[in-house]
């Protein structure tokens, strides 16, 4: 006999990918058939991640969970407990990374995926499917042509051994199985083309990441690149870039390329965290120059943090605290205040003192810069000149080669 339970979603971000995965994992441990529905959505299979995602259940949404089978009571107890525990998502977590730029910041997270694209899960109407399939085909063709041009340019400049990477990318975009998976997600689940692309490719990324073979694991970067290129063609100017942010955030990214760093709006980006990186990476160097807290090398930051999560970056100790409780926030607000007082003392009391040793030897205090905008902060901290000017960032921040005058 079928039994049912009603319960409301309590976690902050609703039934998105991670909670849906946890729900399906637990549901699949039981033999009973399990189904879930909401007021505005048809019943779906509770053991299917894809089906659960189609519910679009947000915080406060009531779920009707039904089960039928020999272990139905145990199944519903486990699933209800998972939901009541907020899928273990709202619990505070602390991660340790490499502190590369000092300071403390407490802000909401902007999780950067695929060059800044945010892929919302939108559903389309039945009559929109042909148009969406057409968008998908056009984006695939455009991406293939871009790669072909890139392959030719790289072959001419660096040789065919390097350009063969892009030959692999072209073959991926001609893979009929992959292309059919994109189309099926649009036709069967009424997903937008961009969501279908991201959903399918992220499954492959996880598969390759779990393979115990260095060569196959390295293919993850290729799939990320394919995803980025397809999304660029699908979304065009609808992307949200780091230089177009509308509120103060901390950026959480797998890695930050020099071109992304060059486009940072430092009035909005107050700190960043990356999965990859070292003390001498471009990201670390620029973070120090910009004076924003940064921690790198966390490995799983992009998996642990969801967009909108409150995050504390402790660039002094290398700690990143995800979804901090009120007590922790208050503690770090005091630490943040103390650090600003320390910085102000350096700029107000110490910067104008002569750089002379006890035996009378004068020392030149020179500041390294990545961008012309770094000059004023260096002067404010007591520098009397420029030490190293990393001119590659001037090129990365411009669509055209900078003139000699711009260099000066």
Protein Blocks (a to p, Z undefined) as FASTA:
>chain_A
ZZddddddfbfnlpafklmmmmmmmmmmpmbdcddddfkbccddfkbmklmmmnopaehi
acddddedjklmmmmmmmmmmmmnonommpccddddddfbgcdddddddddeehhiacdd
ddddfklmmmmmmmmmmmmmmmmmmmmmmmmmmmmmnojklmmmmmmmmmmmmmmklmmm
mmmmmmmnopafklmmmmmmmmmmmmmmmpccfklmmmmmmmmmmmmmmmmmmnmmmpcc
fklccbdcddddfbdcfklmmmpcfklmgbdcdfbdcfkbmklmmmmmnopacdehklpm
mmmpcghiacdddfknopacehiafklmmmmmmmmmmmmmmmmmmmmmmmmpccddfkop
acddddddfbfklmmmmmmnopabdfbdcfklmmmmpcbdcdfklmZZ
